[in-house]
Amino acid sequence: MTEQTATLVVGEWDTECSNCGISTSPQDTHHTRVPGPSRYPRTPRPCGARFTAIAKAPTANAIRTLQEIRPDLPIVEAPRRRRH
């Protein structure tokens, strides 16, 4: 079975998984939990993808540098946003 991978997309107020578009914690290596109160009608299930890169969300203005958040991940351009 092939491991799913994703980009950690950092916005001004939250961090999302590029694979499923659901919130995630920037410290997690895999999307295995949804932090904080849910903004979704039903509590979503995280997709389990392993984060292999980090990107700034297209709508984010000045935020902490991505390298400070996750120095272990390469910085890439944000992927197209998925719809929930």
RAMO-V700052 format. One line per field, one symbol per residue. ss: DSSP state (2 for helix, 1 for strand, 0 for the rest). psi: psi as a letter, one per 40 degrees, with the letter a starting at -180 (. if undefined). A space follows every 50 residues. Layout:
# RAMO-V700052
ss = ???
psi = ???
This chain:
# RAMO-V700052
ss = 00001111110000111000001000000100000000000000000001 1111110000000002222000011000000000
psi = hhhiiihhhhadeihihddeeiiiheeidigeihiaiheidihihieeih heiiihidehahiiiddddgeeiihiihiihii.
